[in-house]
């Protein structure tokens, strides 16, 4: 019996059922189209390295990363030409991630093909994980 690949929604975002833990996040990353899957694996490994015991979940067809008892600090979502990282309390990061949001607390960073800025991401992820996150769910 062959496993069916998850359906890709608008913009190439994988449709993954809501779930807690590493397994649904890995299913999402495996289903990311093209170069985005490798970038997703690299991002996931970076978060795991920087935030020991990171909490993971998939909600609204997007992986979330958090710290137990502190809430969620990061999510990601695929679009046609980039992966959108949402720093849920990004307005408190220094320097600010470059893309603003309608939510005054959130800031975005776009990972484009061949443009994975590990130094900037390391800086933001460390800061974001050290702050109380967003309880969302």
C-alpha positions as CSV (number, residue, x, y, z in Angstrom):
1,X,0.0,0.0,0.0
2,X,1.5,3.3,-1.0
3,X,1.3,6.4,1.1
4,X,-0.4,9.3,-0.5
5,X,1.4,12.6,-0.4
6,X,-0.5,15.4,1.4
7,X,-2.4,17.8,-0.9
8,X,-0.8,21.1,-1.5
9,X,-3.1,24.1,-0.8
10,X,-2.9,27.5,-2.3
11,X,0.7,28.7,-2.7
12,X,2.0,25.2,-2.3
13,X,1.4,24.9,1.5
14,X,1.0,21.2,2.5
15,X,-2.4,20.2,4.0
16,X,-1.4,18.4,7.2
17,X,-3.9,17.4,10.0
18,X,-3.7,19.2,13.3
19,X,-1.4,17.3,15.7
20,X,1.1,17.7,18.5
21,X,4.7,16.6,18.5
22,X,7.5,16.1,16.0
23,X,5.7,13.6,13.7
24,X,3.2,16.1,12.2
25,X,5.9,18.7,11.8
26,X,8.1,16.2,10.0
27,X,5.2,15.2,7.8
28,X,4.7,18.9,6.9
29,X,8.4,19.4,6.1
30,X,8.5,16.2,4.0
31,X,5.6,17.5,2.0
32,X,7.0,21.0,1.4
33,X,7.5,21.3,-2.4
34,X,10.9,21.6,-4.1
35,X,13.7,23.4,-2.4
36,X,11.4,24.3,0.5
37,X,11.6,20.9,2.1
38,X,15.4,21.1,2.5
39,X,15.1,24.6,3.9
40,X,12.4,23.3,6.3
41,X,14.6,20.5,7.5
42,X,17.5,23.0,8.0
43,X,15.2,25.4,9.9
44,X,13.8,22.6,12.1
45,X,17.3,21.3,12.9
46,X,18.3,24.9,13.8
47,X,15.4,25.4,16.2
48,X,16.0,22.0,17.8
49,X,19.7,22.9,18.3
50,X,19.0,26.3,19.7
51,X,15.9,25.4,21.9
52,X,16.5,22.2,23.7
53,X,13.2,20.4,24.4
54,X,11.3,22.6,21.9
55,X,7.6,21.9,21.7
56,X,6.2,21.3,18.2
57,X,2.7,21.1,16.7
58,X,0.8,21.6,13.4
59,X,-2.2,24.0,13.5
60,X,-4.0,25.6,10.6
61,X,-1.7,23.7,8.2
62,X,1.4,25.3,9.7
63,X,4.1,24.0,12.0
64,X,4.5,25.9,15.3
65,X,7.4,25.9,17.7
66,X,7.2,26.8,21.4
67,X,8.5,26.4,24.9
68,X,6.5,24.4,27.4
69,X,4.7,26.8,29.8
70,X,5.7,29.8,27.7
71,X,3.6,29.4,24.5
72,X,4.5,29.5,20.8
73,X,7.2,31.8,19.4
74,X,7.5,30.7,15.7
75,X,5.5,29.3,12.9
76,X,6.0,28.7,9.2
77,X,3.9,28.6,6.1
78,X,4.7,27.9,2.4
79,X,4.0,30.3,-0.3
80,X,4.9,30.0,-4.0
81,X,8.2,31.8,-3.9
82,X,9.2,31.7,-0.2
83,X,8.6,30.2,3.2
84,X,7.1,32.8,5.6
85,X,8.4,32.6,9.2
86,X,6.1,34.3,11.7
87,X,7.8,35.4,14.9
88,X,4.6,35.7,17.0
89,X,6.2,38.3,19.4
90,X,8.6,39.6,16.7
91,X,8.0,43.2,17.5
92,X,10.1,42.6,20.7
93,X,13.1,41.3,18.7
94,X,16.2,43.3,18.0
95,X,16.7,44.0,15.2
96,X,13.2,43.6,14.0
97,X,12.5,40.9,11.4
98,X,12.0,42.8,8.2
99,X,8.4,42.3,7.3
100,X,5.5,43.8,9.3
101,X,2.1,42.4,10.1
102,X,-1.4,43.5,10.8
103,X,-0.8,42.1,14.2
104,X,1.4,44.7,16.0
105,X,3.2,41.9,18.0
106,X,4.1,39.7,15.0
107,X,6.9,40.1,12.5
108,X,7.7,38.0,9.4
109,X,10.9,36.8,7.7
110,X,10.8,35.3,4.2
111,X,13.2,32.4,3.3
112,X,13.7,32.5,-0.4
113,X,15.4,29.8,-2.6
114,X,19.2,29.9,-1.9
115,X,18.8,32.6,0.8
116,X,18.9,30.9,4.2
117,X,20.4,33.5,6.6
118,X,21.4,31.2,9.5
119,X,23.1,34.0,11.4
120,X,20.0,36.2,11.5
121,X,17.7,33.3,12.2
122,X,19.9,32.1,15.0
123,X,19.8,35.5,16.6
124,X,16.0,35.9,16.3
125,X,15.2,32.3,17.3
126,X,17.3,32.6,20.5
127,X,15.6,35.9,21.4
128,X,12.1,34.6,20.5
129,X,12.4,31.4,22.5
130,X,13.6,33.4,25.6
131,X,10.4,35.5,25.7
132,X,7.0,34.5,26.7
133,X,5.2,33.3,23.6
134,X,1.7,33.3,22.3
135,X,-0.7,30.8,23.9
136,X,-3.0,30.7,20.7
137,X,-4.2,27.2,21.5
